[in-house]
Amino acid sequence: MLQALGLRGSAKIPEDQKVSRIITQALQYENALKAMDYFLDDRSSEGLRLLEDHDKSAITQLAYAVIQFIEATLGFEAATMKKANDALVLAENMSWKEKTFAEKNKIQTSAIYPPGTEWAVTYAEANLLSALLMLLSESMVDSAKALLKLRRAYHTLDEISKSMERNSVENGTSNSSMNSGSSSTSTASSQRFADVPGLSSEQSVKDEDVIKRLEKLYKVRKARIDGEHIGNPPASESLRHNLGFKERQKGEISDTMGYTVEYGNSDVPTIDEFIHSGVNLCFGILQVVLSLIPPAIGRVLSVVGFKGSREHGLKMVWNAAKERNIHGGLGLLALLVFYDGPFQFTDVDFDLPSTIELKKMSSQSSHTLVTTESVGRKAKVERKMELEKMASVGDGEPTLLHPGPKLVSVLLHARALFPNGNLWLLQESRMLASRGRLEEAVELMDTAHKSEMKQVDALLGYDRAMILAFMHKFDRAGREFLELVNINSYSHCLYVYFAGACYLECYRMCITGLNIESDVPDKVDLTKKDYYKEQAEKHLKAAPSLIGKKKFQSKIPPFEKFIARKLKQIEKTQQATGLPFLDCIGTSLIHELVYFWNGYNRMTEEQLRLSIELLGYSADAIKDRDLDLENPVTHEPYSKISEAREEAMIRHTLQAISLRRLGKIEEGSKLLDSAVISNMTENGKVGVNQKLLKLTENPWLYPTALYEKALFCWKQQGFDGLEESKNWLKKSQTYGGDDYELSTRVSMKTKAALDRLEDIRI
C-alpha cells in the first residue's frame, strides 16, 4: 500500500498525502462493508468479487476472513474452519502493521480516538474470532494460544470501550447515540468533510479532487445506511410489521406493535462508525459468552482477568445491532441465537412473579426492619420486575429479558434489507417456532430457495426436521434428517439416529393408533407399520457405525457419545431378553432428543397431550392411566420389557415437563418428586439438602431433573421460592461436574437460570 501511494516506510508523510490515504482507507472500509452485505443477502459470490485482492489491504482481508468465519461456524466442518482461521491470522498480522504505522505517523482518521484505533479494533476482532475457532480444537497448544488471543482482544476492547464511555459522558450522549445519532466530530461546515478530522473547509475547497472523493465517500455511505447499495429495492417498500405470511385479523395487534428502530446515520464518519459498532459487537459478545460458560472454566478465566456481565454485554450487542453494517448484522444474529435459538439460554418458564406476588413482597417488607439501602435496592428490584412483567405480555417498553416487538422489528428490517438471505428467513422461522407458531415456521422454511451457502441449507433442513418432530410429524421429519446426510458432513451419526428415532415413533403410533387429531398435511400414515419398523431398525442400527466418521476438530461430538451409550444399552437388553431390537427400546428416543432442543416449550396443547400419551408406551404396568399407555383391546401395557429404573425416570421427567407446560403445575411437580427426585436421593426423600446417589447409566438425567425441580419450585412459589430454586440449581450445577456427554449443554442452561434468579434477588 505504501508503494502504491509513492511512500517509503521511513519517510515522513506530507499532509496532503495523509489526507489522500485517509480517504482511500475509508473507501476501502466501505467496500469491505458492501461486500459483507452481499454475503448477508446470500450473494456471497458477488461479495467475494469485491474482495478479490483481499490480501492487499487489512480491512479487506478482515472482511474476507469474517465471511469465512461465518461459513465455518454455520457448518462446523474442519476444512472450512482451518481456512477461516488462516484468513483471520493474516488479518491479525496486517492489522497490527497498519496500527503501528498509523501511530508512528500520527495518521488521524478520527476526531474522537487516537491514531490507529480502527486498526486496534480490526486486530481485536480478528483475535477474538480466531480464538473462538481455536478453542474448538482438542490441541492443548491451540487452546493455550486461544486464551492469549482472547486476553489481547479483551483488554484492547475494554480500553476502547471505556474511552467510548468517557466520550459519551463528555459529549452528553449515550453510547447508543454515539453510534447512530448526530456526529460532533467535524470541524468543517459540512458533515461530508468529517471523515478527515484535520481538514478545514478552507483547505477542502482548494482541492477539487479531495472534494470529489469525499462526496463519493459520503454518497457510498449514505447508500449503505439507506439500504440501496447492493441493488435491492428500498427496505421501506417491503418492510412488514408481522412475522410470517399469515394475515392479521382486523384490530389484532401487530408483532412489532408499531415499534421502530433507528438504523445508523450517514453523517457519522465511516471510521468512527466502524470503531463504535465493532467494539459494541465484539466486547458485548465476549462478555455475554463469559457470563454463560460453565462455572469451572469461568473461575479459571476470572483469575487471568476475564470478567463477563450479561446485562452490560447484551446492551452493547443491542447497540451494535442498530448499526447498518456487518456488525449490526452479526449483532442481530447473536441476539436471535440468545433469545430465539433452538437452545434458549434462559428457559421461558423462569418467568416473573405476578403483580399480586409483587404486592405481597411489598407488604412483607413493611413488617420487616431493613436498612435504607436495602429498601432502595428492593424498590429497584420490584420496579425492574414490574417492567419485565409488563414487557413479557407486550405491555410497555421492551426490556433486556423480554425484547418482544423490538427484536421482531430489527429482524423484519433485516428481512426487508436482505430479501435473498436464507439466513434471515431461517431466523424468522425460528422466531415463529419460539412463539409456538410451528406450522407457520415450516411453511416459511418451505419457501426458501437454494442458498449459495450449503451451511445455511443444512441449518434450514435441520431446524425444519426438528420442528416437524415437535409437531409429531415424524414421517416427514425422518426423511428430512436423512436428507441432511447429503448436504452437511458434521455428524451423519446424529442425522441417522434422529431419523431412526422418528421412524420408531411412527411405528409405535401405528401400533397404538395415536396420531395428530388435526386434519393437517404430513401426518403419520398409520397403514405403513411394516415400513416404519424396517426404517427404524435399519437407521438405529446404522448409527453406531458412523460414530467418529465426521469428527468435529478431531473430536467425537458429545451427542455421538450419547448415541453410542444409548444403543449399547438397547443391545444389552436384547442380549438379555432375546426380543426383537425395537421391542428392547424403552423411553421414546425422539421425545428424549426433543428435550435437548427445547421442544416442549414450543409445542401446542394438543402436541403436549399426545407427547404424554406416546411417552406412556414404555410403561411396563398400568399404575396411572393418565401416564401409562394401555392397550384398549388387551388392557395390558404395550411394552414387551420391564421398564428400567432410569428409563422410567426419563419418561416421568418428560411427562412432568409436559404437564407443567399444560398448566398442570401441581400434578407435574408431584410426579417429578415421587417418580424422579425421590429415586435420586440416598434415603428416598425429596429435599434440597438430601444426599444424592452417584451418576449411573443416564448421567444427563440427574442434573437435568434437579434443574427442572428448581423450575417447578419457581412456578409454584414465585418469589417466596427464590432461595430454594437457586439452591436446586446450585445442586444441579455441582452434581456430576463435567464428566458426562452433555455436561456443557446442561450446565450452561443451569447457569443461565441461576444468573436469571440472581438478577432479581434482594
Residue pairs with C-beta under 8 A, 6 or more apart in sequence:
1 56
1 57
2 8
2 9
5 17
5 20
5 21
5 24
6 17
7 13
7 17
9 101
12 105
13 21
13 105
13 107
15 198
16 207
18 105
18 107
19 196
19 199
19 210
20 210
21 107
22 107
22 108
22 109
22 195
22 196
23 195
23 196
23 210
23 213
23 214
23 217
25 59
25 109
25 271
26 109
26 195
26 217
26 269
26 270
26 271
27 213
27 216
27 217
27 220
28 57
28 59
28 60
29 59
29 118
29 270
29 271
29 274
30 217
30 220
30 221
30 224
30 270
31 50
31 60
32 50
32 51
32 59
32 60
32 62
32 63
33 63
33 224
33 274
33 325
33 326
34 47
34 50
34 220
34 224
34 229
34 230
35 47
35 48
35 50
35 51
35 60
35 63
35 67
36 47
36 63
36 66
36 67
36 325
36 326
36 329
37 47
37 224
37 229
37 230
37 325
37 326
37 329
37 418
38 44
38 46
38 47
38 50
38 230
39 47
39 48
39 67
39 70
40 326
40 329
40 414
40 418
40 421
40 423
40 424
41 230
41 232
41 417
41 418
41 419
41 420
41 421
42 418
42 420
42 421
42 422
42 423
42 451
42 452
42 453
42 456
43 230
43 420
43 452
44 67
44 452
44 453
45 452
46 230
47 67
48 64
48 67
51 60
51 63
51 64
51 67
53 60
54 60
54 61
54 63
54 64
55 61
55 90
55 94
57 94
58 91
58 94
58 95
58 97
58 98
58 119
58 122
59 122
61 87
61 90
61 91
61 94
62 91
62 95
62 122
62 125
62 126
63 326
64 87
64 91
65 84
65 87
65 88
65 90
65 91
65 126
65 129
66 125
66 129
66 326
68 80
68 83
68 84
68 87
68 88
69 84
69 87
69 88
69 129
69 133
70 330
71 80
71 84
71 453
71 455
72 80
72 81
72 83
72 84
72 133
73 132
73 133
74 453
74 455
74 456
74 458
74 459
75 454
75 455
75 458
75 488
75 489
75 490
76 136
76 490
76 552
77 455
77 488
77 489
77 490
78 551
78 552
78 553
78 554
80 455
81 133
81 136
81 553
84 129
84 133
85 130
85 133
85 134
88 126
88 129
88 130
88 133
89 126
89 130
91 122
91 126
92 123
92 126
92 127
92 130
95 119
95 122
95 123
95 126
96 119
96 123
98 116
98 119
98 122
99 116
99 119
99 120
99 123
100 116
101 107
101 116
102 109
102 115
102 116
102 119
103 114
103 115
103 116
105 115
106 115
107 115
107 116
108 115
108 197
108 198
109 115
109 117
109 118
109 195
109 197
109 271
110 117
110 118
110 185
110 197
110 269
110 271
110 272
110 275
111 185
111 186
111 187
111 194
111 197
111 272
112 167
112 185
112 272
112 275
113 160
113 163
113 272
113 275
117 160
117 275
118 271
118 274
118 275
120 156
120 160
121 156
121 157
121 160
121 274
121 275
121 278
121 279
121 282
122 278
123 156
124 152
124 153
124 156
124 157
124 160
124 278
124 282
125 153
125 278
125 282
127 149
127 150
127 152
127 153
127 156
128 149
128 150
128 153
128 157
128 282
128 285
128 286
130 146
130 149
131 146
131 147
131 149
131 150
131 153
132 146
134 142
134 143
134 145
134 146
134 149
135 142
135 143
135 146
136 552
136 553
137 143
137 146
137 553
137 554
138 553
138 554
138 555
147 301
147 304
150 286
150 306
151 304
151 305
151 306
153 282
153 286
154 283
154 286
154 305
154 306
155 305
157 279
157 282
157 283
157 286
158 283
160 275
160 279
160 283
161 279
161 283
161 316
164 175
164 178
164 275
164 276
164 279
165 175
167 178
168 174
168 175
168 177
168 178
171 178
171 184
173 181
175 276
175 280
175 315
175 316
175 319
176 318
176 319
176 322
178 276
179 264
179 268
179 273
179 276
179 277
179 280
179 319
179 320
179 322
179 323
180 262
180 263
180 264
180 265
180 268
180 322
180 323
181 265
181 268
182 265
182 267
182 268
183 191
183 194
183 265
183 267
183 268
183 269
183 272
185 194
185 197
185 268
185 269
185 272
186 193
186 194
186 197
186 269
187 197
187 200
188 194
188 199
188 200
188 201
188 204
189 201
190 201
191 218
191 267
192 214
192 215
192 217
192 218
193 199
193 201
193 204
193 214
194 267
194 268
194 269
195 214
195 217
195 218
195 269
195 270
195 271
196 210
196 214
199 210
204 210
204 211
204 214
205 211
217 270
218 266
220 229
221 266
221 270
222 266
223 229
224 324
224 325
225 263
225 264
225 265
225 266
225 324
226 234
226 266
227 234
227 235
227 324
227 416
227 417
228 234
232 417
232 418
232 419
232 420
233 419
235 413
235 416
235 417
236 416
237 416
238 416
238 419
239 412
239 413
239 416
240 412
240 415
240 416
241 254
241 255
241 256
241 258
241 412
242 248
242 254
242 255
242 256
243 255
243 408
243 412
243 428
243 431
243 432
243 435
243 437
243 440
244 428
244 432
244 437
244 440
244 441
244 443
244 444
245 440
245 443
245 444
246 440
248 254
253 394
255 405
255 408
255 412
256 405
256 408
256 409
256 412
257 394
257 404
257 405
258 405
259 398
259 405
259 406
259 408
259 409
260 409
261 322
261 406
261 409
261 410
261 413
262 322
263 322
263 323
263 324
263 328
263 413
264 273
264 322
264 323
264 324
264 325
264 328
273 323
273 325
274 325
274 327
276 319
276 323
277 319
277 320
277 323
277 325
277 327
277 328
277 331
278 320
278 327
279 316
280 316
280 317
280 319
280 320
280 323
280 327
280 331
281 316
281 317
281 320
281 327
281 330
281 331
281 334
283 313
283 316
284 312
284 313
284 314
284 315
284 316
284 317
284 318
284 319
284 320
284 331
284 334
285 313
285 317
285 331
285 334
286 308
286 313
287 307
287 308
287 309
287 310
287 312
287 313
287 316
288 308
288 310
288 313
288 314
288 317
288 334
288 338
289 308
290 298
290 301
290 306
290 307
290 308
290 313
291 308
291 309
291 310
291 313
291 755
292 308
292 310
292 345
292 748
292 751
292 752
293 301
293 308
293 748
293 751
294 738
294 743
294 744
294 747
294 748
294 751
295 733
295 747
295 751
296 737
296 738
298 308
310 755
311 400
311 759
314 335
314 338
314 400
315 400
317 331
317 334
317 335
318 331
318 335
318 400
319 331
320 327
320 328
320 330
320 331
321 328
321 331
321 332
321 334
321 335
321 410
322 328
322 410
323 331
329 414
332 410
332 411
332 414
332 427
333 423
333 427
335 403
335 407
335 410
336 407
336 411
336 427
336 430
336 431
338 345
339 403
339 407
339 434
340 407
340 427
340 430
340 431
340 433
340 434
341 430
342 430
342 463
342 466
342 597
342 598
343 596
343 597
343 598
343 745
343 749
344 434
344 598
344 601
345 748
345 749
345 752
346 401
346 752
346 753
346 756
347 601
347 711
347 749
347 753
348 601
349 601
349 660
349 661
349 711
349 714
349 715
350 711
350 714
350 753
350 756
350 757
351 392
352 385
352 388
352 389
352 392
352 760
353 361
353 385
353 389
353 718
353 719
354 389
354 718
355 386
355 389
357 718
357 719
357 720
358 382
358 385
358 386
358 389
358 719
360 719
361 378
361 382
361 719
362 382
365 375
365 378
370 378
374 762
377 762
378 762
381 760
381 761
381 762
384 760
385 760
387 396
387 397
387 399
388 399
388 401
388 402
390 396
391 397
391 398
391 399
391 401
391 402
391 403
391 404
392 401
392 402
392 404
394 404
394 405
398 404
398 405
398 406
398 407
401 756
407 431
408 431
411 424
411 427
411 428
411 431
412 428
414 421
414 424
414 427
415 421
415 424
415 425
415 428
418 424
420 449
422 448
422 449
422 451
422 453
422 456
422 457
422 460
423 453
423 456
425 444
425 445
425 447
425 448
425 460
426 445
426 448
426 456
426 459
426 460
426 463
428 444
429 441
429 442
429 444
429 445
429 460
429 463
429 464
429 467
430 441
430 463
432 438
432 440
432 441
432 444
433 441
433 463
433 467
433 470
433 602
434 601
434 602
436 602
436 603
436 604
438 467
438 470
438 471
438 602
438 603
438 604
439 471
439 520
441 464
441 467
442 464
442 467
442 468
442 471
445 460
445 463
445 464
445 467
446 464
448 457
448 460
450 457
451 457
451 460
454 487
454 488
455 488
457 487
458 484
458 487
458 488
458 490
461 480
461 483
461 484
461 487
461 488
462 481
462 484
462 488
464 480
465 477
465 480
465 481
465 484
465 498
466 477
466 594
466 597
466 599
467 602
468 474
468 476
468 477
468 480
468 522
469 477
469 498
469 502
469 590
469 593
469 594
469 599
470 594
470 599
470 602
470 603
470 607
471 516
471 603
471 607
472 505
472 515
472 516
472 524
472 607
472 610
472 611
472 614
473 516
473 522
473 523
473 524
474 502
474 503
474 505
474 506
474 509
474 524
474 590
475 502
475 503
475 506
475 522
475 523
475 524
475 525
475 528
475 532
476 522
477 498
477 502
478 498
478 499
478 500
478 502
478 503
478 506
478 535
478 539
479 499
481 495
481 496
481 498
481 499
481 502
482 495
482 496
482 499
482 539
484 495
485 492
485 495
485 496
489 550
490 550
490 552
490 557
491 546
491 550
491 552
491 557
491 559
491 560
492 546
492 549
492 550
493 543
493 544
493 546
493 547
493 548
493 549
493 550
493 560
493 563
494 557
494 559
494 560
494 563
496 539
496 542
496 543
496 546
497 539
497 540
497 543
497 563
497 589
498 590
498 593
499 535
499 539
500 535
500 536
500 537
500 538
500 539
500 540
500 541
500 542
500 543
500 589
501 536
501 540
501 588
501 589
501 590
501 593
502 590
503 532
503 535
503 536
503 539
504 532
504 536
504 540
504 582
504 585
504 588
504 589
504 590
505 588
505 589
505 590
505 591
505 614
506 524
506 528
506 532
506 535
506 536
507 529
507 532
507 533
507 536
507 582
508 588
508 614
508 617
508 638
509 515
509 524
509 526
509 614
510 524
510 526
510 527
510 528
510 529
510 532
511 529
511 638
512 613
512 614
512 617
512 629
512 631
512 638
513 526
514 610
514 613
514 614
515 523
515 524
515 526
516 523
516 524
516 606
516 607
516 610
517 606
518 606
533 582
536 582
537 581
537 582
540 567
540 570
540 581
540 589
541 581
543 563
543 567
544 563
544 564
544 567
547 556
547 560
547 563
547 564
548 556
548 560
551 557
558 741
558 742
558 744
558 745
559 741
559 742
561 741
562 700
562 741
562 742
565 697
565 741
566 589
569 697
570 581
570 584
570 585
571 584
573 579
573 584
573 586
573 641
573 644
574 580
574 581
574 584
577 584
577 640
577 641
579 640
579 641
583 640
583 641
584 640
584 641
585 618
586 618
586 639
586 641
586 643
586 644
586 647
586 650
586 651
587 615
587 618
587 647
587 648
587 650
587 651
587 654
588 614
588 615
588 617
588 618
588 651
588 654
591 611
591 614
591 615
591 654
592 650
592 654
594 600
595 654
595 657
595 704
596 742
596 745
600 608
600 611
600 654
600 657
600 658
600 661
601 661
603 611
603 658
603 661
605 662
608 658
608 661
608 662
609 658
609 662
611 654
611 655
611 658
612 626
612 627
612 655
612 658
612 659
613 629
614 629
615 627
615 651
615 654
615 655
615 658
616 627
616 628
616 629
616 651
616 655
617 629
617 638
617 639
618 639
618 643
618 647
618 648
618 651
619 627
619 628
619 629
619 637
619 639
619 643
619 648
619 651
620 637
620 639
620 641
620 642
620 643
621 628
621 637
621 643
622 628
622 630
622 635
622 636
622 637
627 652
627 655
627 671
628 637
629 637
629 638
630 636
630 637
631 637
631 638
643 651
644 697
645 679
646 696
646 697
646 698
646 701
647 698
648 675
649 675
649 676
649 679
649 680
649 698
649 701
649 705
650 698
650 701
652 671
652 672
652 675
652 676
653 672
653 676
653 701
653 704
653 705
653 708
655 668
655 671
656 668
656 669
656 671
656 672
656 675
656 676
656 708
656 712
657 668
657 708
658 668
659 665
659 667
659 668
659 671
660 668
660 669
660 711
660 712
660 715
665 712
665 715
665 716
666 716
668 712
669 712
669 715
669 716
672 705
672 708
672 709
672 712
673 686
673 709
676 705
677 686
677 705
677 706
677 709
678 684
678 685
678 686
680 692
680 693
680 702
680 705
680 706
681 687
681 690
681 691
681 692
681 693
682 690
682 691
682 692
682 693
683 690
683 691
688 724
688 727
688 728
688 731
692 702
692 731
692 735
695 702
695 735
695 736
695 739
695 740
699 736
699 739
699 740
699 741
700 740
700 741
700 742
700 743
700 746
702 735
702 736
703 732
703 733
703 735
703 736
703 746
703 747
703 750
704 732
704 746
706 728
706 729
706 731
706 732
706 735
707 728
707 729
707 732
707 746
707 749
707 750
707 753
709 728
710 725
710 726
710 727
710 728
710 729
710 732
710 753
711 725
711 753
713 721
713 724
713 725
713 728
714 721
714 722
714 725
714 757
717 724
717 725
719 760
722 757
722 760
722 761
725 757
726 754
726 757
726 758
726 761
729 750
729 753
729 754
729 757
730 754
732 746
732 750
733 747
733 750
733 751
733 754
736 743
737 743
738 744
738 747
